[in-house]
Amino acid sequence: MASTHARFMQDIEIKDSDIDVVGHVNNIVYLRWVQNIAVAHWGAQAHPEDQARLLWVVIRHEIDYKHQCFRDDALRAETWVGPASRLAFERNTEIIRSKDGRDQIVARARTVWCPIDRRRGRPCDVGERVRAHFSTGESDKVV
């Protein structure tokens, strides 16, 4: 299994419905992209047993919007894990525009996720395998 501490990347397709009345990507769409890449990262790199046992819910989103994006922009999302406490796992995401051979960060997000036991529907400990792959270490300051 590849290291999950490295950045996980995914291209983004901007749809007509993503554009707001001002003519650029609506701020709420960035939130969807942040959640989509987190789910894709988990699905691509988590052990199947852990995927069957755990669900994740967001307990905090922070997004800094740096630049506007438009319908024809070439975008990708990059995500990577951060520190974790017992029930709060930090994830970072950047939305990046590639233009003329240069990359520009258009949005940066920090999201805190809580693991949920799929059967009980309650927050739970993830176990060492998940903690090793989906956090950079223990922190009591996550949230």
C-alpha positions in Angstrom: 0.0 0.0 0.0 1.3 3.4 -0.9 2.1 5.9 1.8 -1.0 8.0 2.5 1.1 10.7 4.0 2.0 11.8 0.5 -0.4 14.0 -1.4 -3.3 12.3 -3.1 -4.3 14.1 -6.3 -7.5 14.2 -8.5 -8.4 16.3 -11.5 -11.5 18.4 -11.2 -14.1 19.0 -13.9 -15.9 22.3 -13.6 -19.5 21.9 -14.7 -21.9 24.5 -15.9 -23.9 24.1 -12.7 -20.8 25.0 -10.6 -20.8 28.5 -12.0 -22.8 31.2 -10.0 -24.5 34.4 -11.1 -21.2 36.3 -10.9 -19.7 34.0 -13.5 -17.2 32.1 -11.4 -17.2 28.8 -9.4 -19.5 29.2 -6.5 -17.9 28.9 -3.0 -20.0 26.0 -2.0 -18.6 24.0 -4.9 -15.1 24.1 -3.4 -16.6 22.4 -0.3 -17.9 19.6 -2.4 -14.5 19.2 -4.1 -12.8 19.1 -0.7 -15.2 16.3 0.5 -15.0 14.4 -2.8 -11.2 14.1 -2.7 -11.2 13.1 0.9 -13.6 10.3 0.1 -11.6 9.3 -3.0 -8.4 9.2 -0.9 -10.0 6.9 1.7 -11.5 4.7 -0.9 -8.2 4.4 -2.9 -5.9 3.7 0.0 -7.7 2.4 3.1 -7.7 -1.3 3.8 -11.0 -2.9 2.7 -11.6 -4.1 6.2 -11.3 -0.6 7.6 -13.6 0.8 4.8 -16.2 -1.8 5.8 -15.9 -0.9 9.5 -15.6 2.9 9.5 -17.5 5.9 8.2 -16.3 9.5 8.5 -18.2 12.7 9.3 -16.9 16.2 9.1 -16.9 18.2 12.3 -15.1 21.3 11.0 -14.3 23.0 7.6 -12.1 26.0 7.1 -11.6 27.3 3.6 -9.5 30.2 2.4 -10.4 31.4 -1.1 -7.4 32.8 -2.9 -8.5 33.4 -6.5 -11.6 33.0 -8.6 -12.1 30.0 -10.9 -14.0 30.0 -14.2 -15.7 27.4 -16.4 -12.6 26.6 -18.6 -10.0 26.5 -15.9 -7.9 23.3 -15.5 -8.0 22.4 -11.8 -6.9 19.6 -9.6 -7.3 18.9 -5.9 -4.5 17.7 -3.7 -5.1 16.3 -0.2 -2.9 15.1 2.6 -3.4 14.0 6.2 -2.4 15.9 9.3 -2.3 15.2 13.0 -5.0 13.4 14.9 -6.4 13.2 18.3 -8.5 10.2 19.5 -11.6 11.2 17.5 -10.5 14.1 15.3 -8.4 13.7 12.2 -7.1 16.7 10.3 -7.0 16.7 6.5 -5.6 19.4 4.3 -6.6 20.2 0.7 -5.5 22.6 -2.0 -7.4 23.4 -5.2 -4.8 24.2 -7.8 -5.2 25.9 -11.2 -2.7 25.0 -13.9 -2.2 27.7 -16.5 0.6 28.3 -18.9 2.8 25.7 -17.2 2.4 27.2 -13.8 0.4 26.1 -10.8 -1.6 28.6 -8.6 -3.4 27.7 -5.4 -6.9 29.0 -5.7 -8.3 27.6 -2.4 -6.8 26.0 0.7 -8.9 24.0 3.1 -8.4 22.3 6.5 -11.1 19.8 7.5 -11.5 17.8 10.7 -13.1 14.4 10.4 -14.4 12.1 13.1 -14.4 8.3 12.6 -17.8 6.6 13.1 -18.3 2.9 13.8 -20.5 1.8 10.9 -22.6 -0.7 12.9 -23.2 1.4 16.0 -23.3 4.8 14.4 -21.1 6.2 17.2 -17.6 7.8 17.2 -14.9 5.2 17.7 -11.2 4.5 17.8 -9.8 3.7 14.4 -7.0 1.4 15.4 -3.3 1.6 14.7 -3.4 0.7 11.0 -5.7 3.6 10.1 -3.9 6.0 12.5 -0.6 5.1 10.9 -1.8 5.7 7.4 -4.3 8.6 7.9 -2.5 10.8 10.4 0.9 12.3 10.8 0.8 11.6 14.5 -1.0 12.2 17.8 -2.1 15.7 18.8 -4.5 16.9 21.4 -5.0 20.2 19.6 -6.9 19.0 16.5 -10.3 20.8 16.1 
